[in-house]
């Protein structure tokens, strides 16, 4: 037996997972409040005490951890054109497991400078221009950042012709230089920047989040929690040298403040004659809907879906639905306590899934041009994906998980959306996806075996 302890320092809960890496299996899980305002070790000790009562005391071979505590990895990014380099910077940041507070385009203004100073991010990603192209914007923005001051690291991943001048302007600051996120027009190169963000997270951000004492107890905080989830989803889809994966997938994590969507698929058009518009889509993609969440961002669900729609799904009047939304918004720790509030909660979760997956997926539209009618795809084609992974409290603590998840499938009311047409719904009942992403860094086959065993199929939508 080789027991491994996996720790997720979440913004609300610290979750601990114990596994046996030799005969791969889940041994147990437990959680406790993160206590980031005082000392994260208090929450960790409480969670470990609960785990020990459940499975007994173990001598762990290794302890690995991820973290989204204290707001997660907070990033700002700036680029040249909103639809191109600025969007590439955002894609790179999200793919590294960051929470992107804002993305700026063109030259930073005085108002932008004041906002950046107030936001005080963990990392600033500065890009702009293809290699050999525009240098003026990136150099100007480096000067603005230099004038603002601050002690957050700055990653330069834009036009290589501007990198040296930007470094000179930012002398005295911690600066990391990467390859351009868009070296040529329409070509993404985000992996080097993602690796650099992760290294900065490991070396700098852990200390800033008050986790430095906790690192003495573990083998290392290895990545932001969303990055661990992405790693697990890639493993589950692709498999390992000795074990097959399950193929293309979409994963949904509905939280209290945000809803994260992950997809692992090429996402290309079904018809090769379809034209593609916009940046190439990454094979592994993450989007974060900061206005869609079950408590802190509950009004964003209503704003996006409409109170009548949410109320209709719940079987309530709009007036009563509004009262329940107000109550949940005011009491963010409140759980459903009767049939009425349970139906309201499920309706909100259903609309959170629909809105977030719709925003993540691409669109197929008919466009009239010189050659007549053409099909144009924007974004990622997920129509043929047949595995839908769900996690998050509102989806795993209900008997109707499959029904809620089905709102992320193709919708006759929105036929141009390239959401999945039909999927097997696999549920992370034990909340282990991030833990398996951590485990896979050293024991990929064990992590994949446990994922396949623990993600349970749900047929409640049928």
C-alpha positions in Angstrom: 0.0 0.0 0.0 1.3 3.5 -0.9 -1.0 6.1 0.7 -0.9 9.6 -0.9 -2.6 12.6 0.6 -4.0 15.2 -1.8 -5.0 18.7 -0.5 -7.1 21.4 -2.2 -7.0 24.7 -0.4 -10.2 26.2 -1.7 -11.5 29.7 -1.2 -14.2 28.3 1.1 -13.3 24.7 2.0 -10.0 22.8 2.3 -10.6 19.4 0.9 -8.4 16.4 1.6 -8.4 13.1 -0.4 -6.5 10.0 0.5 -5.7 7.4 -2.1 -3.7 4.2 -2.5 -1.4 4.6 -5.5 -0.3 0.9 -5.5 -3.6 -0.7 -5.8 -5.3 2.4 -7.2 -8.4 3.2 -5.1 -9.9 6.1 -3.2 -9.5 5.6 0.6 -11.5 8.6 1.8 -12.3 12.3 1.7 -13.0 15.1 4.1 -13.3 18.9 4.2 -13.3 21.8 6.5 -13.5 25.6 6.3 -10.3 27.0 4.8 -9.6 29.6 7.5 -7.6 31.7 5.2 -8.2 34.8 7.3 -6.3 33.3 10.2 -4.1 30.4 9.3 -4.9 27.8 6.6 -3.2 25.2 8.8 -6.2 25.3 11.2 -8.6 24.3 8.4 -6.2 21.7 7.1 -5.7 20.2 10.6 -9.5 20.0 11.1 -10.0 18.3 7.7 -7.2 15.8 8.4 -8.8 15.0 11.8 -12.1 14.2 10.1 -10.3 12.1 7.5 -8.4 10.2 10.2 -11.6 9.4 12.0 -13.0 8.0 8.8 -10.1 5.9 7.5 -7.7 5.7 10.4 -4.2 7.1 10.8 -1.9 6.6 7.8 1.8 7.3 7.2 1.5 9.1 3.9 4.2 8.4 1.3 3.7 11.9 -0.1 1.4 14.9 0.2 0.6 17.1 -2.8 -1.6 20.2 -2.8 -3.3 22.8 -5.1 -4.8 26.1 -4.1 -7.5 28.6 -5.0 -7.5 30.2 -1.6 -7.7 33.9 -1.1 -9.3 34.5 -4.4 -7.2 32.1 -6.5 -4.5 33.3 -8.9 -5.6 36.8 -9.8 -4.4 38.0 -13.1 -4.6 41.1 -15.4 -3.6 41.0 -19.0 -3.1 43.6 -21.8 -2.7 43.2 -25.5 -2.9 45.1 -28.8 -6.2 44.2 -30.4 -9.2 42.9 -28.3 -10.0 40.0 -30.7 -6.4 38.9 -31.2 -3.5 39.4 -28.9 -5.6 40.5 -25.9 -7.8 37.5 -26.4 -4.7 35.3 -26.7 -3.5 36.6 -23.4 -6.8 35.9 -21.8 -6.8 32.3 -23.2 -3.3 31.7 -21.9 -4.2 33.0 -18.4 -7.4 31.0 -18.1 -5.6 27.9 -19.4 -3.0 28.3 -16.6 -5.7 28.2 -14.0 -5.9 31.9 -13.3 -8.8 34.1 -12.5 -8.7 36.9 -15.1 -9.9 40.1 -13.4 -9.7 42.1 -16.6 -8.2 42.2 -20.1 -7.0 45.5 -21.6 -6.5 46.3 -25.3 -4.6 49.1 -27.1 -2.6 51.6 -25.0 -3.3 51.8 -21.3 -4.9 55.0 -20.2 -4.6 57.0 -17.0 -7.9 55.5 -15.8 -6.6 52.0 -16.7 -3.4 52.7 -14.6 -5.5 53.7 -11.6 -7.7 50.6 -11.9 -4.6 48.3 -12.2 -3.1 49.9 -9.1 -6.3 49.4 -7.2 -6.8 45.8 -8.3 -3.2 44.9 -7.4 -3.1 41.5 -9.2 -0.9 38.5 -8.4 0.6 38.6 -12.0 0.3 40.9 -15.0 0.6 39.4 -18.4 1.8 42.0 -21.0 1.5 41.1 -24.6 1.0 42.9 -27.9 1.8 42.6 -31.6 3.1 39.7 -33.7 6.8 39.2 -33.9 8.2 41.9 -36.1 4.9 43.8 -35.9 3.7 46.7 -33.7 6.1 47.5 -30.8 4.7 50.9 -29.8 1.7 49.6 -27.8 3.6 47.0 -25.7 6.4 49.5 -24.9 3.9 52.2 -23.9 2.1 49.8 -21.6 5.4 48.6 -20.0 6.1 52.3 -19.3 2.6 52.7 -17.7 3.2 49.6 -15.5 6.6 51.0 -14.5 5.0 54.3 -13.4 2.3 52.5 -11.4 4.8 50.5 -9.3 3.8 47.5 -7.3 5.5 44.2 -6.4 3.6 41.7 -8.6 5.5 39.8 -11.3 5.1 40.8 -14.9 5.3 38.3 -17.7 6.2 39.6 -21.1 4.8 37.4 -23.9 4.4 39.7 -26.9 6.4 41.0 -29.9 9.9 39.8 -29.3 11.2 43.0 -30.9 9.8 44.9 -28.0 10.9 42.6 -25.1 14.3 44.2 -24.4 12.9 47.8 -24.3 10.1 46.6 -22.0 12.7 45.0 -19.7 14.6 48.2 -19.5 11.5 50.2 -18.7 10.6 47.7 -15.9 14.1 47.5 -14.4 13.8 46.8 -10.7 10.6 44.7 -11.1 10.3 41.0 -11.3 10.0 40.3 -15.1 9.7 37.0 -16.9 10.2 36.9 -20.7 8.3 34.2 -22.7 7.8 33.4 -26.4 5.0 35.5 -28.0 1.5 34.2 -27.4 0.8 35.1 -31.0 4.0 35.0 -33.0 2.2 35.2 -36.3 -1.3 36.5 -37.2 -3.9 33.9 -36.2 -1.3 31.5 -34.6 -1.6 30.8 -30.9 1.5 29.8 -28.9 0.2 29.8 -25.3 1.9 26.8 -23.7 5.2 28.6 -22.8 3.3 31.4 -21.1 1.2 28.9 -19.2 4.3 27.1 -17.9 5.8 30.4 -16.8 2.6 31.4 -15.0 2.7 28.1 -13.1 6.3 28.6 -12.1 5.6 32.1 -10.9 2.6 30.7 -8.9 4.8 28.1 -7.3 7.7 30.4 -6.4 5.8 33.6 -5.5 2.1 33.3 -5.0 2.1 30.6 -2.4 3.9 33.0 0.0 1.4 35.8 -0.8 -1.6 33.6 0.0 -0.4 32.8 3.5 0.4 29.2 2.6 4.1 29.2 3.2 3.8 27.4 6.6 1.6 24.8 5.1 4.3 23.9 2.5 6.4 22.5 5.4 3.8 19.8 5.8 3.5 18.8 2.2 5.6 17.8 -0.8 4.7 21.0 -2.6 1.8 23.2 -3.7 2.0 22.2 -7.3 -0.6 24.2 -9.2 -3.7 26.4 -9.0 -6.8 24.3 -8.4 -8.3 25.0 -11.9 -5.0 23.9 -13.5 -5.3 20.6 -11.5 -8.8 20.2 -12.9 -7.6 20.8 -16.4 -4.8 18.3 -15.9 -7.3 15.7 -14.7 -9.7 16.3 -17.7 -6.8 16.0 -20.2 -5.8 12.7 -18.6 -9.4 11.4 -18.5 -9.9 12.2 -22.2 -6.5 11.1 -23.6 -5.5 8.3 -21.2 -1.9 7.1 -20.7 0.5 4.9 -22.5 -0.9 1.9 -20.7 -4.6 2.8 -20.4 -7.2 4.3 -22.7 -9.0 7.5 -21.9 -12.7 8.1 -22.5 -12.3 10.5 -25.5 -13.6 14.1 -26.0 -15.4 15.7 -23.1 -17.0 18.8 -21.6 -16.8 19.4 -17.8 -18.9 21.8 -15.8 -18.0 23.1 -12.3 -20.9 25.3 -10.9 -19.7 27.2 -7.8 -21.1 29.8 -5.5 -19.4 32.7 -7.3 -18.3 31.5 -10.7 -19.0 28.7 -13.2 -16.0 27.1 -14.9 -16.4 25.2 -18.2 -13.6 22.9 -19.6 -13.5 21.2 -22.9 -11.1 18.7 -24.3 -11.7 18.4 -28.1 -10.3 19.8 -31.3 -13.6 21.5 -32.0 -13.2 21.8 -35.8 -16.2 22.1 -38.2 -18.0 18.9 -39.2 -18.0 20.1 -42.8 -14.6 21.0 -44.1 -16.2 23.6 -46.3 -17.2 25.6 -43.3 -15.1 28.8 -42.8 -13.5 29.5 -39.5 -13.7 33.0 -38.0 -11.5 34.3 -35.1 -8.6 32.8 -33.2 -7.9 29.1 -33.3 -9.5 27.3 -30.4 -7.2 25.5 -27.9 -7.6 21.7 -27.7 -7.9 22.1 -23.9 -10.0 25.1 -23.2 -11.2 26.7 -19.9 -13.7 29.6 -19.6 -14.8 31.2 -16.4 -18.2 32.9 -16.0 -17.6 35.4 -13.2 -21.3 36.6 -13.2 -22.8 33.1 -13.0 -22.8 31.4 -9.6 -25.2 29.8 -7.2 -24.9 32.4 -4.4 -22.5 35.3 -4.7 -23.4 35.7 -8.4 -26.9 34.4 -8.3 -28.4 37.5 -9.8 -26.2 37.0 -12.8 -28.1 33.8 -13.6 -31.4 35.6 -13.4 -30.1 38.5 -15.5 -28.8 36.1 -18.2 -31.8 33.6 -18.3 -34.7 35.8 -17.2 -36.7 35.4 -14.0 -39.7 34.0 -15.9 -37.6 31.2 -17.4 -36.0 30.3 -14.1 -39.4 30.4 -12.3 -41.0 28.2 -15.0 -38.4 25.5 -14.6 -38.9 25.6 -10.8 -42.7 25.6 -11.1 -42.9 28.8 -9.1 -44.4 32.3 -9.8 -41.8 34.9 -10.8 -42.6 36.8 -7.6 -41.9 33.8 -5.4 -38.7 32.9 -7.4 -37.5 36.5 -6.9 -38.0 36.2 -3.1 -36.0 33.0 -3.0 -33.2 34.5 -5.1 -33.1 37.5 -2.8 -32.9 35.2 0.2 -30.0 33.1 -1.3 -28.2 36.2 -2.3 -28.3 37.6 1.2 -27.5 34.4 2.9 -24.8 32.9 0.8 -24.2 29.9 3.1 -27.9 28.9 2.9 -28.8 25.4 1.6 -32.3 24.5 0.2 -34.5 23.6 3.2 -37.8 22.5 1.7 -39.3 21.3 -1.7 -39.8 24.9 -2.9 -36.3 26.1 -2.3 -34.9 22.8 -3.6 -36.8 23.3 -6.9 -35.6 26.9 -7.1 -32.0 25.9 -6.5 -32.1 23.2 -9.2 -33.7 25.7 -11.7 -30.9 28.2 -11.0 -28.3 25.4 -11.4 -29.9 24.4 -14.7 -29.7 27.9 -16.1 -26.2 28.4 -14.8 -25.2 25.3 -16.8 -27.1 26.4 -19.9 -25.6 30.0 -19.9 -22.1 28.9 -19.2 -21.9 26.1 -21.7 -23.5 28.3 -24.4 -20.9 30.9 -23.8 -18.1 28.3 -23.9 -19.2 26.6 -27.1 -18.9 28.0 -30.6 -21.6 29.1 -33.1 -22.4 28.1 -36.6 -24.1 30.8 -38.7 -25.1 31.3 -42.3 -23.5 34.3 -44.0 -24.1 35.7 -47.4 -21.0 36.7 -49.4 -19.8 37.2 -52.9 -20.0 33.4 -53.6 -23.5 33.1 -52.1 -24.5 31.4 -48.9 -21.7 30.2 -46.7 -21.4 28.5 -43.2 -19.1 30.3 -40.8 -18.0 28.8 -37.4 -16.9 31.0 -34.6 -15.4 29.2 -31.5 -15.4 25.5 -30.7 -17.6 22.8 -32.2 -18.7 20.5 -29.4 -21.6 18.9 -31.1 -20.1 15.5 -31.3 -18.7 15.4 -27.7 -20.5 12.5 -25.9 -19.1 12.8 -22.3 -20.3 15.5 -19.9 -18.5 15.7 -16.5 -20.2 17.6 -13.7 -18.9 18.7 -10.3 -19.8 21.4 -7.8 -22.1 21.3 -4.8 -25.4 22.2 -6.5 -24.9 19.4 -9.1 -23.5 16.6 -7.0 -25.8 16.9 -3.9 -29.1 16.3 -5.8 -31.0 13.4 -7.2 -31.5 15.2 -10.5 -27.9 15.8 -11.6 -28.5 14.4 -15.1 -31.6 16.6 -15.6 -29.7 19.7 -14.6 -26.7 18.8 -16.8 -28.9 18.3 -19.8 -29.4 22.0 -19.9 -25.9 22.1 -21.3 -26.9 20.1 -24.3 -28.1 21.2 -27.7 -31.2 23.5 -27.5 -33.8 23.8 -30.2 -34.4 27.4 -29.0 -30.7 28.2 -30.0 -29.9 26.0 -33.0 -26.8 27.9 -34.0 -25.0 27.0 -30.8 -22.5 24.2 -31.1 -23.1 22.6 -27.8 -23.1 18.8 -27.4 -26.2 17.0 -28.8 -26.3 14.2 -26.4 -23.9 13.0 -23.7 -23.3 10.5 -21.0 -23.4 12.5 -17.7 -20.5 11.5 -15.3 -20.8 12.9 -11.8 -17.9 13.7 -9.4 -19.9 12.7 -6.3 -16.7 12.5 -4.1 -15.3 15.8 -5.4 -12.0 14.3 -6.4 -11.2 15.8 -9.9 -8.7 18.4 -8.7 -7.1 15.8 -6.4 -6.6 13.4 -9.4 -5.0 16.2 -11.4 -2.5 16.5 -8.6 -2.0 12.7 -8.4 -1.4 12.4 -12.1 1.8 14.5 -11.9 3.5 11.5 -10.4 1.0 8.6 -10.7 -1.0 9.1 -14.0 -2.2 5.5 -14.3 -3.4 5.4 -10.7 -5.2 8.8 -11.2 -6.9 7.6 -14.4 -8.0 4.4 -12.8 -9.6 6.2 -9.8 -11.3 8.8 -12.1 -12.9 6.0 -14.1 -14.1 4.3 -11.0 -15.3 7.3 -9.1 -17.1 9.3 -11.9 -20.5 7.7 -11.8 -22.9 7.8 -14.7 -26.2 9.5 -14.1 -29.3 8.7 -16.1 -31.8 11.0 -14.4 -32.1 13.2 -17.5 -33.6 10.3 -19.4 
